Amino acid sequence: MDRRESLKSLLIGGVAGASLGVSSCKPNESNTEAQSTVNDGGGYGRTPSEMEHDRRVMAEEYLTEHELATIAVLCDIILPATETAGSATDAEVPVFIDFIVKDLPYQKLPMRGGIMWLDAESRKRYDRSFVDLNDAQQIAIVDDIAYPDPDGERPEMGPGIKFFSLMRNLTLTGYYTTKMGFDDLGYAGNRPNLWDGVPEDVLAEHDVDYDPEWIAKCINHDTREEVAQWDDDGNLLN
């Protein structure tokens, strides 16, 4: 199983979702749903005050171009493109992370501090910032921080491990809440069922049956999307 399939399995199984903590709030903080873009048309479920909040957050500048470039590189290391799915940057995950960091201020220091640690480690090893390393050098560093250190054998990697865990969680959250992510999971969303009424054996067990005229009006799949109409006495018209 490749890395993307492993991450998808975690997400579907609920492990990733339980550990993300992106939409949860610390005590006394408001819980604002993160949106990577603002829908001025008032999309489903978005109130005017929520859209105004999003506009204010998007207008704020916090992360630098260098920091955003570093985030983009890490996102695509975590979720690269495949033959069937786009990469994290294809799904604009860095835009989502930029929003989250500004919308949830307690994420600012961990994000900026983590990038600083990553660049310091890169300069110590290769005398260059992380974004300026070649692919092999970047992966060499990522391999040292992508996994937990439960026995504390690599304390010097602790800050990097914590930062990469944050990046992985944000990347997964950002990617798998987009249409591209839904398609990658094979998630089709809610679909209407076709109901044919109570099964005949159940009706027989209770010695009841349907009125033919009523059932013809109520269970007609050709007209199931039409809104029912009733008369003033509560009789179904169509």
Stockholm file with secondary structure:
# STOCKHOLM 1.0

chainA/1-238         MDRRESLKSLLIGGVAGASLGVSSCKPNESNTEAQSTVNDGGGYGRTPSEMEHDRRVMAEEYLTEHELATIAVLCDIILPATETAGSATDAEVPVFIDFIVKDLPYQKLPMRGGIMWLDAESRKRYDRSFVDLNDAQQIAIVDDIAYPDPDGERPEMGPGIKFFSLMRNLTLTGYYTTKMGFDDLGYAGNRPNLWDGVPEDVLAEHDVDYDPEWIAKCINHDTREEVAQWDDDGNLLN
#=GR chainA/1-238 SS CCHHHHHHHHHHHTHHHHHHCSSCCCTTCCCCCCCSSCCTTCCTTCCHHHHHHHHHHHHCCCSCHHHHHHHHHHHHHHSCCCSSSCCTTTTTHHHHHHHHHHHSGGGHHHHHHHHHHHHHHHHHHHSSCGGGSCHHHHHHHHHHHSSCCTTCSCGGGHHHHHHHHHHHHHHHHHHTTSHHHHHHHTCCCCCCCCCCCSCHHHHHHTTCCCCHHHHHHHSCGGGTTSCCCBCTTSCBCC
#=GC SS_cons         CCHHHHHHHHHHHTHHHHHHCSSCCCTTCCCCCCCSSCCTTCCTTCCHHHHHHHHHHHHCCCSCHHHHHHHHHHHHHHSCCCSSSCCTTTTTHHHHHHHHHHHSGGGHHHHHHHHHHHHHHHHHHHSSCGGGSCHHHHHHHHHHHSSCCTTCSCGGGHHHHHHHHHHHHHHHHHHTTSHHHHHHHTCCCCCCCCCCCSCHHHHHHTTCCCCHHHHHHHSCGGGTTSCCCBCTTSCBCC
//
